[in-house]
Amino acid sequence: MKIKLDENLGRRGLVAFRAAGHDVDTVVDEGLASATDDEVRAAATGERRVLVTLDLDLANPLRHPPAHTAGIAVLRLPEPLTPAALAAAVAVLITELTREDIAGRLWIVELDRIRVYEPST
C-alpha cells in the first residue's frame, strides 16, 4: 500500500511501515514540512497515498472529507506521547490495513481500536 506520513510521525513510523512492506513517502522528504493540512491532504490524494498523521485537525471529515482520498488515518494517542504508544498505534494500523480497505474513509486509530468514518454516498 502507498502511504504518506505526516511530519509529526518521525522516522519510527517510517521504519515500521516499510518493514511491513508498504511504499512510504514522508511530508518532510517531499519538502512539504510546515505545509497546510489542505496541501498535505492534496499531495497524498494526488499520489493516491493513505495519509497517516497525528494531526487531530485532519480528523474533521467536514473540513477534510475522505471520500476522494486513498484514506486518512489519524493516530489519537494519550498525552504525553511516548515512543511505545506511537509504536502500538502504528502496529494497530498496519494490522488493520491488511484486513480492511481504508480508501475513501477516515480512521481514528487508538491504542485498542479504530473508529471508522465512512462518508454517505
C-alpha positions in Angstrom: 0.0 0.0 0.0 1.1 3.5 -0.7 1.5 5.7 2.5 2.3 9.3 3.1 3.5 10.0 6.7 2.9 13.5 8.0 5.9 15.3 9.5 4.7 14.6 13.1 5.4 10.9 12.9 9.1 10.9 12.6 11.4 8.1 11.5 9.9 5.4 13.7 6.7 5.3 11.8 8.6 5.2 8.5 10.7 2.2 9.6 7.6 0.3 10.8 5.5 0.8 7.6 8.4 -0.1 5.4 9.2 -3.2 7.4 5.6 -4.2 6.8 6.1 -3.9 3.1 4.4 -0.5 2.4 5.6 2.1 -0.1 6.2 5.1 2.2 6.8 8.8 1.4 7.1 11.4 4.0 5.9 15.0 4.1 9.4 16.1 5.2 11.2 14.2 2.4 9.0 15.8 -0.2 9.7 19.3 1.0 6.2 19.8 2.5 7.2 20.4 6.1 5.1 23.2 7.5 2.7 22.9 4.6 -1.0 23.4 5.5 -3.3 20.5 6.2 -5.0 21.1 2.9 -1.7 21.0 1.0 -0.6 17.8 2.7 -4.0 16.1 2.1 -4.0 17.3 -1.6 -0.5 15.9 -2.1 -1.5 12.5 -0.6 -4.7 12.4 -2.6 -2.8 13.3 -5.8 -0.4 10.4 -5.3 -3.2 8.0 -4.2 -1.4 7.6 -0.8 -3.1 6.9 2.5 -2.3 9.9 4.7 -1.2 8.9 8.2 -0.9 11.7 10.8 -1.1 12.7 14.5 -2.8 16.0 13.5 -6.2 15.9 15.0 -7.4 18.7 12.7 -7.4 16.1 9.9 -9.9 14.0 11.9 -12.6 16.5 10.9 -14.4 14.9 7.9 -16.3 18.1 7.1 -13.1 20.1 6.8 -11.0 17.2 5.3 -13.5 14.9 3.5 -12.0 11.5 2.9 -14.4 10.4 0.1 -12.0 11.0 -2.8 -8.8 10.1 -0.9 -6.9 6.8 -0.6 -7.8 7.2 3.1 -6.9 9.2 6.1 -5.6 7.6 9.3 -5.3 9.9 12.3 -3.5 8.4 15.3 -5.1 9.6 18.5 -2.8 8.9 21.4 -2.7 9.7 25.1 -0.5 12.6 26.3 2.3 12.7 26.8 3.1 10.9 23.6 5.6 8.1 24.1 7.5 6.0 21.6 5.8 2.9 23.0 2.3 4.4 22.4 3.2 5.5 18.9 4.6 2.1 18.1 1.5 0.4 19.4 -0.9 2.6 17.4 1.2 2.1 14.2 1.1 -1.7 14.8 -2.7 -1.5 15.2 -3.0 0.5 11.9 -0.6 -1.8 10.0 -2.6 -4.9 11.1 -5.9 -3.3 10.1 -4.6 -2.2 6.7 -4.2 -5.9 5.9 -7.8 -6.6 6.8 -9.8 -3.6 5.6 -9.8 -1.1 2.8 -9.3 2.4 4.0 -9.9 4.1 0.6 -12.4 6.9 0.9 -12.6 6.6 4.7 -11.3 8.3 7.8 -9.9 6.0 10.5 -9.2 7.3 14.0 -6.6 4.9 15.4 -6.4 4.5 19.1 -4.3 2.0 21.1 -7.0 -0.6 21.3 -9.4 0.2 18.4 -10.1 2.0 15.2 -13.1 4.2 14.8 -14.2 4.4 11.2 -15.9 7.3 9.4 -17.5 6.4 6.1 -19.0 9.3 4.2 -22.5 8.8 2.9 -22.7 8.1 -0.8 
